[in-house]
Amino acid sequence: MSPVNTVSAIGAAIRAERKRQRLTQTMLADLCGVSLSFISNLENGKPTTELAKTLNVINTLGLDLTLQRRGE
């Protein structure tokens, strides 16, 4: 698995998982309690996306975010 180290990469991973689960952006927004524009901005890599809301989306999709030292 490739490292996810940019906002754009996080957005792309979220988009891919949303589509894998056959959810629309609207459906995901409703499940997460966020706006459709937030999901769109997140998936498009907007650099000022709120971390707490982003983590909520990640958790709602059933994904884990793991931090580890490079090279380990």
PyMOL commands that place a pseudoatom at each C-alpha (Angstrom):
pseudoatom trace, name=CA, resn=MET, resi=1, chain=A, elem=C, hetatm=0, pos=[0.000, 0.000, 0.000]
pseudoatom trace, name=CA, resn=SER, resi=2, chain=A, elem=C, hetatm=0, pos=[1.320, 3.432, -0.939]
pseudoatom trace, name=CA, resn=PRO, resi=3, chain=A, elem=C, hetatm=0, pos=[1.764, 6.108, 1.711]
pseudoatom trace, name=CA, resn=VAL, resi=4, chain=A, elem=C, hetatm=0, pos=[-0.966, 8.700, 1.854]
pseudoatom trace, name=CA, resn=ASN, resi=5, chain=A, elem=C, hetatm=0, pos=[0.930, 11.906, 2.512]
pseudoatom trace, name=CA, resn=THR, resi=6, chain=A, elem=C, hetatm=0, pos=[-1.019, 14.671, 0.758]
pseudoatom trace, name=CA, resn=VAL, resi=7, chain=A, elem=C, hetatm=0, pos=[-4.501, 16.071, 1.120]
pseudoatom trace, name=CA, resn=SER, resi=8, chain=A, elem=C, hetatm=0, pos=[-5.175, 15.058, -2.477]
pseudoatom trace, name=CA, resn=ALA, resi=9, chain=A, elem=C, hetatm=0, pos=[-4.165, 11.454, -1.719]
pseudoatom trace, name=CA, resn=ILE, resi=10, chain=A, elem=C, hetatm=0, pos=[-6.482, 11.347, 1.300]
pseudoatom trace, name=CA, resn=GLY, resi=11, chain=A, elem=C, hetatm=0, pos=[-9.313, 12.700, -0.852]
pseudoatom trace, name=CA, resn=ALA, resi=12, chain=A, elem=C, hetatm=0, pos=[-8.646, 10.161, -3.582]
pseudoatom trace, name=CA, resn=ALA, resi=13, chain=A, elem=C, hetatm=0, pos=[-8.628, 7.301, -1.057]
pseudoatom trace, name=CA, resn=ILE, resi=14, chain=A, elem=C, hetatm=0, pos=[-11.908, 8.487, 0.433]
pseudoatom trace, name=CA, resn=ARG, resi=15, chain=A, elem=C, hetatm=0, pos=[-13.469, 8.841, -3.040]
pseudoatom trace, name=CA, resn=ALA, resi=16, chain=A, elem=C, hetatm=0, pos=[-12.330, 5.343, -4.033]
pseudoatom trace, name=CA, resn=GLU, resi=17, chain=A, elem=C, hetatm=0, pos=[-13.778, 3.786, -0.876]
pseudoatom trace, name=CA, resn=ARG, resi=18, chain=A, elem=C, hetatm=0, pos=[-17.047, 5.717, -1.204]
pseudoatom trace, name=CA, resn=LYS, resi=19, chain=A, elem=C, hetatm=0, pos=[-17.439, 4.461, -4.752]
pseudoatom trace, name=CA, resn=ARG, resi=20, chain=A, elem=C, hetatm=0, pos=[-16.448, 0.921, -3.729]
pseudoatom trace, name=CA, resn=GLN, resi=21, chain=A, elem=C, hetatm=0, pos=[-19.317, 1.033, -1.222]
pseudoatom trace, name=CA, resn=ARG, resi=22, chain=A, elem=C, hetatm=0, pos=[-21.610, 2.423, -3.944]
pseudoatom trace, name=CA, resn=LEU, resi=23, chain=A, elem=C, hetatm=0, pos=[-22.385, 5.574, -1.993]
pseudoatom trace, name=CA, resn=THR, resi=24, chain=A, elem=C, hetatm=0, pos=[-23.060, 8.924, -3.600]
pseudoatom trace, name=CA, resn=GLN, resi=25, chain=A, elem=C, hetatm=0, pos=[-21.470, 12.018, -2.138]
pseudoatom trace, name=CA, resn=THR, resi=26, chain=A, elem=C, hetatm=0, pos=[-24.901, 13.026, -0.864]
pseudoatom trace, name=CA, resn=MET, resi=27, chain=A, elem=C, hetatm=0, pos=[-25.423, 9.673, 0.849]
pseudoatom trace, name=CA, resn=LEU, resi=28, chain=A, elem=C, hetatm=0, pos=[-21.999, 9.871, 2.518]
pseudoatom trace, name=CA, resn=ALA, resi=29, chain=A, elem=C, hetatm=0, pos=[-22.612, 13.452, 3.626]
pseudoatom trace, name=CA, resn=ASP, resi=30, chain=A, elem=C, hetatm=0, pos=[-25.911, 12.400, 5.215]
pseudoatom trace, name=CA, resn=LEU, resi=31, chain=A, elem=C, hetatm=0, pos=[-24.291, 9.437, 6.985]
pseudoatom trace, name=CA, resn=CYS, resi=32, chain=A, elem=C, hetatm=0, pos=[-21.523, 11.673, 8.363]
pseudoatom trace, name=CA, resn=GLY, resi=33, chain=A, elem=C, hetatm=0, pos=[-23.686, 14.659, 9.257]
pseudoatom trace, name=CA, resn=VAL, resi=34, chain=A, elem=C, hetatm=0, pos=[-21.655, 16.990, 7.032]
pseudoatom trace, name=CA, resn=SER, resi=35, chain=A, elem=C, hetatm=0, pos=[-22.530, 19.025, 3.975]
pseudoatom trace, name=CA, resn=LEU, resi=36, chain=A, elem=C, hetatm=0, pos=[-22.288, 17.809, 0.411]
pseudoatom trace, name=CA, resn=SER, resi=37, chain=A, elem=C, hetatm=0, pos=[-19.811, 20.616, -0.284]
pseudoatom trace, name=CA, resn=PHE, resi=38, chain=A, elem=C, hetatm=0, pos=[-17.563, 19.318, 2.523]
pseudoatom trace, name=CA, resn=ILE, resi=39, chain=A, elem=C, hetatm=0, pos=[-17.434, 15.851, 0.927]
pseudoatom trace, name=CA, resn=SER, resi=40, chain=A, elem=C, hetatm=0, pos=[-16.767, 17.368, -2.481]
pseudoatom trace, name=CA, resn=ASN, resi=41, chain=A, elem=C, hetatm=0, pos=[-13.989, 19.600, -1.131]
pseudoatom trace, name=CA, resn=LEU, resi=42, chain=A, elem=C, hetatm=0, pos=[-12.474, 16.690, 0.800]
pseudoatom trace, name=CA, resn=GLU, resi=43, chain=A, elem=C, hetatm=0, pos=[-12.429, 14.387, -2.212]
pseudoatom trace, name=CA, resn=ASN, resi=44, chain=A, elem=C, hetatm=0, pos=[-10.919, 17.161, -4.326]
pseudoatom trace, name=CA, resn=GLY, resi=45, chain=A, elem=C, hetatm=0, pos=[-8.065, 17.723, -1.872]
pseudoatom trace, name=CA, resn=LYS, resi=46, chain=A, elem=C, hetatm=0, pos=[-8.972, 21.136, -0.480]
pseudoatom trace, name=CA, resn=PRO, resi=47, chain=A, elem=C, hetatm=0, pos=[-6.053, 21.907, 1.858]
pseudoatom trace, name=CA, resn=THR, resi=48, chain=A, elem=C, hetatm=0, pos=[-8.146, 23.646, 4.524]
pseudoatom trace, name=CA, resn=THR, resi=49, chain=A, elem=C, hetatm=0, pos=[-10.509, 20.730, 5.125]
pseudoatom trace, name=CA, resn=GLU, resi=50, chain=A, elem=C, hetatm=0, pos=[-11.277, 20.273, 8.832]
pseudoatom trace, name=CA, resn=LEU, resi=51, chain=A, elem=C, hetatm=0, pos=[-9.397, 17.369, 10.388]
pseudoatom trace, name=CA, resn=ALA, resi=52, chain=A, elem=C, hetatm=0, pos=[-12.155, 16.359, 12.830]
pseudoatom trace, name=CA, resn=LYS, resi=53, chain=A, elem=C, hetatm=0, pos=[-14.742, 16.132, 10.048]
pseudoatom trace, name=CA, resn=THR, resi=54, chain=A, elem=C, hetatm=0, pos=[-12.269, 14.293, 7.830]
pseudoatom trace, name=CA, resn=LEU, resi=55, chain=A, elem=C, hetatm=0, pos=[-11.651, 11.714, 10.558]
pseudoatom trace, name=CA, resn=ASN, resi=56, chain=A, elem=C, hetatm=0, pos=[-15.420, 11.337, 10.953]
pseudoatom trace, name=CA, resn=VAL, resi=57, chain=A, elem=C, hetatm=0, pos=[-15.739, 10.543, 7.231]
pseudoatom trace, name=CA, resn=ILE, resi=58, chain=A, elem=C, hetatm=0, pos=[-12.837, 8.077, 7.421]
pseudoatom trace, name=CA, resn=ASN, resi=59, chain=A, elem=C, hetatm=0, pos=[-14.443, 6.320, 10.399]
pseudoatom trace, name=CA, resn=THR, resi=60, chain=A, elem=C, hetatm=0, pos=[-17.892, 6.281, 8.807]
pseudoatom trace, name=CA, resn=LEU, resi=61, chain=A, elem=C, hetatm=0, pos=[-16.449, 4.544, 5.749]
pseudoatom trace, name=CA, resn=GLY, resi=62, chain=A, elem=C, hetatm=0, pos=[-14.919, 1.899, 8.028]
pseudoatom trace, name=CA, resn=LEU, resi=63, chain=A, elem=C, hetatm=0, pos=[-11.351, 2.947, 7.246]
pseudoatom trace, name=CA, resn=ASP, resi=64, chain=A, elem=C, hetatm=0, pos=[-8.438, 3.202, 9.663]
pseudoatom trace, name=CA, resn=LEU, resi=65, chain=A, elem=C, hetatm=0, pos=[-5.869, 5.969, 9.620]
pseudoatom trace, name=CA, resn=THR, resi=66, chain=A, elem=C, hetatm=0, pos=[-2.495, 4.786, 10.883]
pseudoatom trace, name=CA, resn=LEU, resi=67, chain=A, elem=C, hetatm=0, pos=[0.591, 6.899, 11.463]
pseudoatom trace, name=CA, resn=GLN, resi=68, chain=A, elem=C, hetatm=0, pos=[4.006, 5.313, 11.482]
pseudoatom trace, name=CA, resn=ARG, resi=69, chain=A, elem=C, hetatm=0, pos=[7.576, 6.406, 11.138]
pseudoatom trace, name=CA, resn=ARG, resi=70, chain=A, elem=C, hetatm=0, pos=[8.780, 6.296, 7.526]
pseudoatom trace, name=CA, resn=GLY, resi=71, chain=A, elem=C, hetatm=0, pos=[10.737, 3.194, 6.637]
pseudoatom trace, name=CA, resn=GLU, resi=72, chain=A, elem=C, hetatm=0, pos=[9.293, 1.043, 9.412]
for i in range(1, 72): cmd.bond("trace and resi %d" % i, "trace and resi %d" % (i + 1))
show_as sticks, trace
zoom trace
